[in-house]
Amino acid sequence: MNALREIRRTDEETLTIAIPEEFRHHDLEIIVFPLKQEGDTANHRSHERIFQLVQLSKNALPENYRFSREEVNER
């Protein structure tokens, strides 16, 4: 799994992101976090932890894995 991380400053209500060729024609998940402010180290650590988890979880499921909501909800 590839990931794209960009840090941008914006004063507008919209932001345009250039999508690399390898991401085109795929479903994408977009997550936006505010960048830490001075003295906000806990916020920064939580964002870094999320990116670490994404890297650790890549290819964690077998290729033929299928999620079954009915199976999960059986009790």
Buried (B, 14 or more C-beta within 10 A) or exposed (E): EEEEEEEEEEEEEEEEEEEEEEBEEEEEEEEEEEEBEEEEEEBEEEBEEEEEEBEEEEEEEEEEEEEEEEEEEEE
